[in-house]
Amino acid sequence: VALLLYTALVVLLLNGFDITLTLPGIAGIILSIGMAVDANVIIFARIREELATGKTVKSAVKIGFDKALSAIIDGNVTTLIAAAVLWILGSGTIKGFAYTLTLGIVLSMFTALFVTRWLIRALYTLGFSHEKWYGVTKERKVFDIIGKRVIFFGISLVMIIGGFVMMGVNKVSTGKELNYSMEFEGGTSISITFNEEMSLADIEADVIPKLEDIIGSAVQPQPVKGTNEVMFKSNALTLDQRTEIENTLLSGFGVQKDQIVTETISSTFSSEMRRDTILALFISLICMLIYIRIRFKDIRFGISGVTALIHDVLVVLAFYAVARISVGSTFIACILTIVGYSINATIVIFDRVRENEQLLEGKADMKEILNRSIIQTLSRSVFTSLTTFIMVAALYVLGVTAIREFALPLMVGIACGTYSSVFVAGSLYYVLYKKSPQKKIKK
């Protein structure tokens, strides 16, 4: 119910502020929905943990919300900092990402911390007062994840190095490390007037596959409303490819030759925009590092979290190189989403590490504390990632080509972000901790 209210508020405010919804803007909404789900999962997990200690439902709900507060605030504020930097320094569609993400984060915190709390209290008052309605967390076996850090570091290195190797192979075979779209390099626009108006579904099913077989890369369709004309945008075409496309349209769809207009289009994603985006991302990472240092009183948490972010970006970059997915504005949107998603997941684990370090001071070493914290937050990591993954998978199945080019690497990024938060970030912190074990985490 809280998520339904959240979605309704987002739609109303997008309309109220007259925000143009670009693909990066949709990415910002997806990320904020994931964080809204995450906030609720953290709260519910905390309530279940308190019930496991023997507390009453009423007491468990109150303490659960109180204990979840710091993780929710730290995770959301860290991502909000990145959104603010992108808002100030970004350009073009990147600002659309920052607008929707900022709006979504504020609303998600409101619905999680106030609406969900009110709804649970209302249900409790209506008679849902037995713990069977809420569930009780079962004690989980603590696995030595930190002890196997060399294996996880090795897996990460293989994926990252494999990506760079594949880029080298692509450079030799095609002259380009990645499959840059027309937004980066320019391309070709083909205007086709069919004999009858075609729906987008028919275009996707009948026309696009034939054009992509000839071109060897993705084609973006854009029907002209109220006419039989459709614009197709693709990477730059050779004379042979243009001739083959023309022959295919003449023989397969009965299009008249004079109804096919082909023209070259220039790059819209300029070097200046790329530079601004990279600069904004770099400053965002620095700001995240500073915030984590202030909140956790330990720079090693910040270094570990940012390094895990860089890990995720490099793995997704490797996937782009291997899968040869078109790199355009969807690439920027995907990377921005993964950065926000991954740091939030890592912050939740680090928040539990800080709490357990204070509770178990003198009773457990840092290796045990890290393992315990990762296992305690594992259900949150799995549930949140799975929920967001399913939502993005639906976009991939139901979306058009441009959406699929965004959704597929984003699914990889979600899986990678979960992997790095659980298996990499904590291990990185432990390596740094071993170099200065005398430093304590301050309250």
Secondary structure, 3 states (H helix, E strand, C coil): CHHHHHHHHHHHHHHHCCCCCCHHHHHHHHHHHHHHHHHHHHHHHHHHHHHHCCCCHHHHHHHHHHHHHHHHHHHHHHHHHHHHHHHHHCCCHHHHHHHHHHHHHHHHHHHHHHHHHHHHHHHHHCCCCCHHHCCCCCCCCCCCCHHHHHHHHHHHHHHHHHHHHHHHHHHHHHCCCCCECHHHHCEEEEEEECCCCCCHHHHHHHHHHHHHHHHCCCCEEEECCCCCEEEEEECCCCHHHHHHHHHHHHHHCCCCHHHEEEEEECCCCCHHHHHHHHHHHHHHHHHHHHHHHHHHCCHHHHHHHHHHHHHHHHHHHHHHHHHCCCECHHHHHHHHHHHHHHHHHHHHHHHHHHHHHHHCCCCCCHHHHHHHHHHHCHHHHHHHHHHHHHHHHHHHHHCCHHHHHHHHHHHHHHHHHHHHHHHHHHHHHHHHHHHCCCCCCCC
